[in-house]
C-alpha cells in the first residue's frame, strides 16, 4: 500500500527508537527487566506498527496499525515521564525525546485523519 521507507512518520519513529535505546542504556542495571524493557518495546512498537500497517491492503487496516502505534507513543511518553519523576535521568536529557514523541503523535493523528478523508 505504501513504501514504508518513504513515510516521514516511519523515519522519525525509527530515529525516536534509536534515541530511546540510548536513554535505556543509561538506566540502572536493576531496571533491565522493568523500565528498560518496557521503554524499548514501546519505542520499537511505533515504527513496527507503522510498517506493518503500510504493508496491509486497505486504508482501514493501515489506520488500525497507526492507532496501535499511537497508543504505543502515549505509553512511551508515560514511561519517559516516569524516568524523570524517579530521577533516573535528568529532565534536560529526556525533554528532547519527549518532544520527538509529541511530534510523532501529532503526525500520526494527522496521517490517520488524512486516510479517513481520502
C-alpha positions, -999 to 999 in steps of 0.1 A, spaced: 0 0 0 28 25 10 65 23 7 74 25 44 108 40 39 92 69 21 70 77 51 83 106 71 65 93 102 83 60 99 117 76 96 111 99 126 98 69 146 130 50 138 150 80 150 129 81 181 135 44 188 173 49 185 171 78 210 151 57 234 177 29 231 204 54 240 184 65 271 177 30 281 214 22 281 219 49 308 193 34 332 204 14 362 210 -23 357 183 -32 381 158 -17 356 170 -41 329 138 -63 331 115 -35 341 116 0 327 144 -6 302 125 -35 286 92 -15 285 109 16 270 125 -4 242 93 -24 234 72 7 232 98 26 211 102 -1 185 65 -8 185 58 26 169 78 22 136 70 -16 136 32 -10 136 35 18 110 55 -6 89 30 -34 93 1 -11 85 18 2 54 20 -34 42 -17 -40 45 -42 -40 17 -66 -14 29 -68 21 45 -89 7 73 -62 -19 82 -35 8 79 -54 31 103 -57 2 128 -20 -2 129 -14 36 131 -38 36 160 -17 9 177 14 29 171 -3 60 185 -12 41 217 25 29 220 36 65 217 15 75 247 27 46 266 63 56 258 56 92 269 43 79 302 74 58 308 98 87 299 79 110 324 84 82 350 121 82 343 122 119 350 100 116 381 121 88 395 151 110 388 168 82 369 179 106 341 177 143 341 148 161 326 172 180 303 182 147 286 146 133 284 129 165 272 142 164 236 130 128 233 96 137 247 94 165 221 100 138 194 72 117 209 48 147 208 58 154 171 51 118 161 18 118 180 7 149 160 20 134 127 2 101 134 -31 118 142 -29 139 111 -20 109 90 -49 89 103 -72 118 96 -59 121 60 -66 84 54 -102 89 66 -107 119 43 -93 104 12 
